[in-house]
Amino acid sequence: MMKIDAAIQKQVDDQLLEQGAFTVLELLLATGRLAYSDYESWRRQEIEFLDGVLMGSPEKIRAQIEQSVNYARSIGLVEQPQEFTAWHSDAPASNKPLRISAQADLHRLIAGRFIPAQQAPQMDLFFDNPVAALTNGIARALAEANVADAQRQVDRLYEIAPTHSDLAGYDRLIATLSRLDQPIEDPREALKFLLDTAPTAKRLLGSQYRELLTPLWRQLADALADQPFSADEPQLHRSFALSQAQDWAGVSACVLEDRQWWRQPALCLLLAQSGAFQHRRVESLTGWFALCWHAPATAAEALSKPQQPDAGVGKAWQEFLAAEDDLADDSDDRGLAPQDFPAWMLLHEPGLARQMSIDLARTETPGEEHYRCVHRWLEARRTQKKEDELAQRKILQAGHPLLFRYLKSVVG
């Protein structure tokens, strides 16, 4: 089996666990390569080819797709082709399958659905199986927000298969769909309902679960428009609902509207995540740096997770952890802590100082002081102000000898 990136492998494994199948389309959505708003535009025929709006290097995206598909095949998954048609259109052209890519092989890779071999039905048995036809029709009707058609087919399933294990789940999803465009009187109850329903939607609808739940998350976000953030109930905030709808631009705007967002770990994480999904690295690092300074234990746990929207920050974190072993000596220097990661990042990547504001550090914690010191040193070095450069070196040496030793290893 060819080598596969650990984060990509985890995406495939997680999809199999949650949805019972793997699709490249879901991988692209989950990793931020495809914005859900662009996917919606494609389904509305406002975009001809889906691959034209994928974010990032086409070569890297193609490599990730091929890695994931090769891994899926290597663990015995069977490929099933899928077709996508336009949403809510009466035009004759809407019945024609949508085009993912002008490249036939890429279209097939992205359109494919991979399921365990034991679940793959023989085609003649599949078409003769009324239960299979009904369950597929129910899923399609739910994804298309067609309550009447979904209810009709569920009623039929009750008639021909009254002991079917998924009947209660389908009833729940129809109840979910009936909430669309209904006023939300109790946002707390609506949040709990959506969180409780998501696993069922993922299992029964696969990658189409987003089409059912996203409009409801947006509806909840609107209902929470005037709700202030509470650390006791971080999910009962507009930013969280927007993140579930994958409205990353909305998440960023919502977080930054809070004047002290940087004191709230949940908001810091959301900003880091939304920045990464939008491929706005400075915004993402702003969230990570604030988290490191004000919730270091949370930052360490989050940065250590193998699956990050921005693989670069995960790699940098691992190098940061390794740096202490490389720099330590027999002195009594204190080690590197999560609070030191922002200052270390500036030393590790000096060009960041031109992009990251010194004013990111808003309080007087030691981690923020060291960040400011390194930032000033880099600016003095860039502008060739020797006295200022020497002064900042001395401050860092006195305040954090191990960081100073890393500085010397960088510049000699």
QUIBELMO-V898008 format. One record per residue. N is the residue number from 0. SS is DSSP state (alpha for helix, beta for strand, coil for the rest). D_CENTER is the distance of its C-alpha to the mean C-alpha in whole Angstrom. Layout:
BEGIN
n->N ss->SS d_center->D_CENTER
n->N ss->SS d_center->D_CENTER
END
This chain:
BEGIN
n->0 ss->coil d_center->27
n->1 ss->coil d_center->25
n->2 ss->coil d_center->23
n->3 ss->coil d_center->20
n->4 ss->coil d_center->17
n->5 ss->alpha d_center->16
n->6 ss->alpha d_center->12
n->7 ss->alpha d_center->13
n->8 ss->alpha d_center->15
n->9 ss->alpha d_center->13
n->10 ss->alpha d_center->11
n->11 ss->alpha d_center->14
n->12 ss->alpha d_center->16
n->13 ss->alpha d_center->13
n->14 ss->alpha d_center->13
n->15 ss->alpha d_center->17
n->16 ss->alpha d_center->17
n->17 ss->alpha d_center->16
n->18 ss->alpha d_center->17
n->19 ss->coil d_center->20
n->20 ss->beta d_center->19
n->21 ss->beta d_center->17
n->22 ss->beta d_center->16
n->23 ss->alpha d_center->15
n->24 ss->alpha d_center->14
n->25 ss->alpha d_center->11
n->26 ss->alpha d_center->10
n->27 ss->alpha d_center->10
n->28 ss->alpha d_center->8
n->29 ss->alpha d_center->5
n->30 ss->coil d_center->5
n->31 ss->coil d_center->6
n->32 ss->coil d_center->10
n->33 ss->coil d_center->10
n->34 ss->coil d_center->10
n->35 ss->alpha d_center->11
n->36 ss->alpha d_center->14
n->37 ss->alpha d_center->15
n->38 ss->alpha d_center->15
n->39 ss->alpha d_center->17
n->40 ss->alpha d_center->20
n->41 ss->alpha d_center->20
n->42 ss->alpha d_center->21
n->43 ss->coil d_center->23
n->44 ss->coil d_center->25
n->45 ss->coil d_center->24
n->46 ss->coil d_center->23
n->47 ss->coil d_center->25
n->48 ss->beta d_center->23
n->49 ss->alpha d_center->19
n->50 ss->alpha d_center->19
n->51 ss->alpha d_center->20
n->52 ss->alpha d_center->17
n->53 ss->coil d_center->15
n->54 ss->coil d_center->13
n->55 ss->coil d_center->15
n->56 ss->coil d_center->18
n->57 ss->alpha d_center->19
n->58 ss->alpha d_center->21
n->59 ss->alpha d_center->18
n->60 ss->alpha d_center->16
n->61 ss->alpha d_center->19
n->62 ss->alpha d_center->19
n->63 ss->alpha d_center->16
n->64 ss->alpha d_center->17
n->65 ss->alpha d_center->20
n->66 ss->alpha d_center->19
n->67 ss->alpha d_center->17
n->68 ss->alpha d_center->20
n->69 ss->alpha d_center->23
n->70 ss->alpha d_center->21
n->71 ss->alpha d_center->21
n->72 ss->alpha d_center->24
n->73 ss->alpha d_center->26
n->74 ss->coil d_center->25
n->75 ss->coil d_center->27
n->76 ss->beta d_center->24
n->77 ss->beta d_center->26
n->78 ss->beta d_center->25
n->79 ss->beta d_center->26
n->80 ss->coil d_center->25
n->81 ss->coil d_center->24
n->82 ss->coil d_center->25
n->83 ss->coil d_center->23
n->84 ss->coil d_center->26
n->85 ss->coil d_center->25
n->86 ss->coil d_center->25
n->87 ss->coil d_center->27
n->88 ss->coil d_center->30
n->89 ss->coil d_center->34
n->90 ss->coil d_center->34
n->91 ss->alpha d_center->36
n->92 ss->alpha d_center->33
n->93 ss->alpha d_center->30
n->94 ss->alpha d_center->31
n->95 ss->coil d_center->31
n->96 ss->coil d_center->28
n->97 ss->coil d_center->25
n->98 ss->beta d_center->25
n->99 ss->coil d_center->22
n->100 ss->coil d_center->23
n->101 ss->coil d_center->27
n->102 ss->coil d_center->27
n->103 ss->alpha d_center->28
n->104 ss->alpha d_center->26
n->105 ss->alpha d_center->23
n->106 ss->alpha d_center->23
n->107 ss->alpha d_center->24
n->108 ss->alpha d_center->21
n->109 ss->alpha d_center->18
n->110 ss->alpha d_center->21
n->111 ss->coil d_center->21
n->112 ss->beta d_center->21
n->113 ss->beta d_center->21
n->114 ss->beta d_center->23
n->115 ss->beta d_center->25
n->116 ss->alpha d_center->29
n->117 ss->alpha d_center->30
n->118 ss->alpha d_center->28
n->119 ss->coil d_center->29
n->120 ss->coil d_center->32
n->121 ss->coil d_center->35
n->122 ss->alpha d_center->35
n->123 ss->alpha d_center->39
n->124 ss->alpha d_center->38
n->125 ss->alpha d_center->35
n->126 ss->alpha d_center->37
n->127 ss->coil d_center->39
n->128 ss->coil d_center->37
n->129 ss->alpha d_center->37
n->130 ss->alpha d_center->35
n->131 ss->alpha d_center->32
n->132 ss->alpha d_center->33
n->133 ss->alpha d_center->32
n->134 ss->alpha d_center->29
n->135 ss->alpha d_center->28
n->136 ss->alpha d_center->29
n->137 ss->alpha d_center->28
n->138 ss->alpha d_center->24
n->139 ss->alpha d_center->25
n->140 ss->alpha d_center->27
n->141 ss->alpha d_center->24
n->142 ss->alpha d_center->21
n->143 ss->coil d_center->24
n->144 ss->coil d_center->25
n->145 ss->coil d_center->28
n->146 ss->alpha d_center->29
n->147 ss->alpha d_center->33
n->148 ss->alpha d_center->32
n->149 ss->alpha d_center->30
n->150 ss->alpha d_center->32
n->151 ss->alpha d_center->35
n->152 ss->alpha d_center->34
n->153 ss->alpha d_center->33
n->154 ss->alpha d_center->36
n->155 ss->alpha d_center->38
n->156 ss->alpha d_center->35
n->157 ss->alpha d_center->37
n->158 ss->alpha d_center->40
n->159 ss->alpha d_center->40
n->160 ss->coil d_center->38
n->161 ss->coil d_center->38
n->162 ss->coil d_center->37
n->163 ss->coil d_center->34
n->164 ss->coil d_center->31
n->165 ss->coil d_center->29
n->166 ss->alpha d_center->31
n->167 ss->alpha d_center->30
n->168 ss->alpha d_center->26
n->169 ss->alpha d_center->27
n->170 ss->alpha d_center->29
n->171 ss->alpha d_center->26
n->172 ss->alpha d_center->24
n->173 ss->alpha d_center->27
n->174 ss->alpha d_center->27
n->175 ss->alpha d_center->24
n->176 ss->alpha d_center->24
n->177 ss->coil d_center->27
n->178 ss->coil d_center->26
n->179 ss->coil d_center->24
n->180 ss->coil d_center->26
n->181 ss->coil d_center->28
n->182 ss->coil d_center->28
n->183 ss->coil d_center->26
n->184 ss->coil d_center->29
n->185 ss->coil d_center->27
n->186 ss->alpha d_center->24
n->187 ss->alpha d_center->24
n->188 ss->alpha d_center->25
n->189 ss->alpha d_center->22
n->190 ss->alpha d_center->19
n->191 ss->alpha d_center->21
n->192 ss->alpha d_center->22
n->193 ss->alpha d_center->18
n->194 ss->alpha d_center->17
n->195 ss->alpha d_center->20
n->196 ss->alpha d_center->19
n->197 ss->alpha d_center->16
n->198 ss->alpha d_center->17
n->199 ss->alpha d_center->20
n->200 ss->alpha d_center->18
n->201 ss->alpha d_center->16
n->202 ss->alpha d_center->19
n->203 ss->alpha d_center->21
n->204 ss->alpha d_center->19
n->205 ss->alpha d_center->17
n->206 ss->alpha d_center->15
n->207 ss->alpha d_center->17
n->208 ss->alpha d_center->16
n->209 ss->alpha d_center->13
n->210 ss->alpha d_center->17
n->211 ss->alpha d_center->18
n->212 ss->alpha d_center->16
n->213 ss->alpha d_center->14
n->214 ss->alpha d_center->18
n->215 ss->alpha d_center->19
n->216 ss->alpha d_center->16
n->217 ss->alpha d_center->17
n->218 ss->alpha d_center->20
n->219 ss->alpha d_center->19
n->220 ss->alpha d_center->18
n->221 ss->alpha d_center->21
n->222 ss->alpha d_center->23
n->223 ss->coil d_center->22
n->224 ss->coil d_center->22
n->225 ss->coil d_center->25
n->226 ss->coil d_center->24
n->227 ss->coil d_center->24
n->228 ss->coil d_center->21
n->229 ss->coil d_center->23
n->230 ss->alpha d_center->22
n->231 ss->alpha d_center->23
n->232 ss->alpha d_center->21
n->233 ss->coil d_center->18
n->234 ss->coil d_center->16
n->235 ss->coil d_center->19
n->236 ss->coil d_center->18
n->237 ss->alpha d_center->17
n->238 ss->alpha d_center->14
n->239 ss->alpha d_center->12
n->240 ss->alpha d_center->13
n->241 ss->alpha d_center->12
n->242 ss->alpha d_center->8
n->243 ss->alpha d_center->9
n->244 ss->coil d_center->11
n->245 ss->coil d_center->8
n->246 ss->coil d_center->11
n->247 ss->alpha d_center->9
n->248 ss->alpha d_center->13
n->249 ss->alpha d_center->14
n->250 ss->alpha d_center->12
n->251 ss->alpha d_center->13
n->252 ss->alpha d_center->17
n->253 ss->alpha d_center->17
n->254 ss->alpha d_center->16
n->255 ss->alpha d_center->19
n->256 ss->alpha d_center->21
n->257 ss->coil d_center->22
n->258 ss->coil d_center->25
n->259 ss->coil d_center->24
n->260 ss->alpha d_center->20
n->261 ss->alpha d_center->20
n->262 ss->alpha d_center->22
n->263 ss->coil d_center->19
n->264 ss->alpha d_center->17
n->265 ss->alpha d_center->15
n->266 ss->alpha d_center->15
n->267 ss->alpha d_center->15
n->268 ss->alpha d_center->11
n->269 ss->alpha d_center->10
n->270 ss->alpha d_center->11
n->271 ss->alpha d_center->10
n->272 ss->alpha d_center->7
n->273 ss->alpha d_center->8
n->274 ss->alpha d_center->10
n->275 ss->alpha d_center->8
n->276 ss->alpha d_center->6
n->277 ss->coil d_center->10
n->278 ss->coil d_center->11
n->279 ss->coil d_center->13
n->280 ss->alpha d_center->14
n->281 ss->alpha d_center->17
n->282 ss->alpha d_center->15
n->283 ss->alpha d_center->12
n->284 ss->alpha d_center->15
n->285 ss->alpha d_center->17
n->286 ss->alpha d_center->15
n->287 ss->alpha d_center->15
n->288 ss->alpha d_center->19
n->289 ss->alpha d_center->19
n->290 ss->alpha d_center->18
n->291 ss->alpha d_center->20
n->292 ss->alpha d_center->23
n->293 ss->alpha d_center->23
n->294 ss->coil d_center->21
n->295 ss->alpha d_center->21
n->296 ss->alpha d_center->21
n->297 ss->alpha d_center->18
n->298 ss->alpha d_center->17
n->299 ss->alpha d_center->18
n->300 ss->alpha d_center->17
n->301 ss->alpha d_center->13
n->302 ss->alpha d_center->14
n->303 ss->coil d_center->16
n->304 ss->coil d_center->13
n->305 ss->coil d_center->13
n->306 ss->coil d_center->9
n->307 ss->coil d_center->8
n->308 ss->coil d_center->6
n->309 ss->coil d_center->9
n->310 ss->alpha d_center->12
n->311 ss->alpha d_center->15
n->312 ss->alpha d_center->14
n->313 ss->alpha d_center->14
n->314 ss->alpha d_center->17
n->315 ss->alpha d_center->19
n->316 ss->alpha d_center->18
n->317 ss->alpha d_center->20
n->318 ss->alpha d_center->23
n->319 ss->alpha d_center->23
n->320 ss->alpha d_center->24
n->321 ss->alpha d_center->26
n->322 ss->alpha d_center->28
n->323 ss->alpha d_center->30
n->324 ss->alpha d_center->32
n->325 ss->alpha d_center->33
n->326 ss->alpha d_center->34
n->327 ss->coil d_center->36
n->328 ss->coil d_center->40
n->329 ss->coil d_center->42
n->330 ss->coil d_center->42
n->331 ss->coil d_center->41
n->332 ss->coil d_center->38
n->333 ss->coil d_center->35
n->334 ss->coil d_center->32
n->335 ss->coil d_center->28
n->336 ss->coil d_center->26
n->337 ss->alpha d_center->23
n->338 ss->alpha d_center->24
n->339 ss->alpha d_center->26
n->340 ss->alpha d_center->22
n->341 ss->alpha d_center->22
n->342 ss->alpha d_center->26
n->343 ss->alpha d_center->26
n->344 ss->alpha d_center->23
n->345 ss->alpha d_center->25
n->346 ss->alpha d_center->28
n->347 ss->alpha d_center->26
n->348 ss->coil d_center->25
n->349 ss->alpha d_center->28
n->350 ss->alpha d_center->27
n->351 ss->alpha d_center->24
n->352 ss->alpha d_center->27
n->353 ss->alpha d_center->27
n->354 ss->coil d_center->24
n->355 ss->coil d_center->23
n->356 ss->coil d_center->26
n->357 ss->alpha d_center->28
n->358 ss->alpha d_center->28
n->359 ss->alpha d_center->24
n->360 ss->coil d_center->26
n->361 ss->coil d_center->28
n->362 ss->coil d_center->30
n->363 ss->coil d_center->32
n->364 ss->coil d_center->30
n->365 ss->alpha d_center->31
n->366 ss->alpha d_center->28
n->367 ss->alpha d_center->28
n->368 ss->alpha d_center->31
n->369 ss->alpha d_center->31
n->370 ss->alpha d_center->28
n->371 ss->alpha d_center->30
n->372 ss->alpha d_center->33
n->373 ss->alpha d_center->31
n->374 ss->alpha d_center->30
n->375 ss->alpha d_center->34
n->376 ss->alpha d_center->35
n->377 ss->alpha d_center->33
n->378 ss->alpha d_center->34
n->379 ss->alpha d_center->38
n->380 ss->alpha d_center->37
n->381 ss->alpha d_center->36
n->382 ss->coil d_center->39
n->383 ss->coil d_center->41
n->384 ss->coil d_center->43
n->385 ss->alpha d_center->44
n->386 ss->alpha d_center->45
n->387 ss->alpha d_center->42
n->388 ss->alpha d_center->40
n->389 ss->alpha d_center->42
n->390 ss->alpha d_center->42
n->391 ss->alpha d_center->38
n->392 ss->alpha d_center->39
n->393 ss->alpha d_center->41
n->394 ss->alpha d_center->39
n->395 ss->alpha d_center->36
n->396 ss->alpha d_center->39
n->397 ss->alpha d_center->40
n->398 ss->alpha d_center->37
n->399 ss->coil d_center->35
n->400 ss->alpha d_center->37
n->401 ss->alpha d_center->34
n->402 ss->alpha d_center->32
n->403 ss->alpha d_center->35
n->404 ss->alpha d_center->36
n->405 ss->alpha d_center->33
n->406 ss->alpha d_center->34
n->407 ss->alpha d_center->37
n->408 ss->alpha d_center->35
n->409 ss->alpha d_center->33
n->410 ss->alpha d_center->36
n->411 ss->coil d_center->39
END
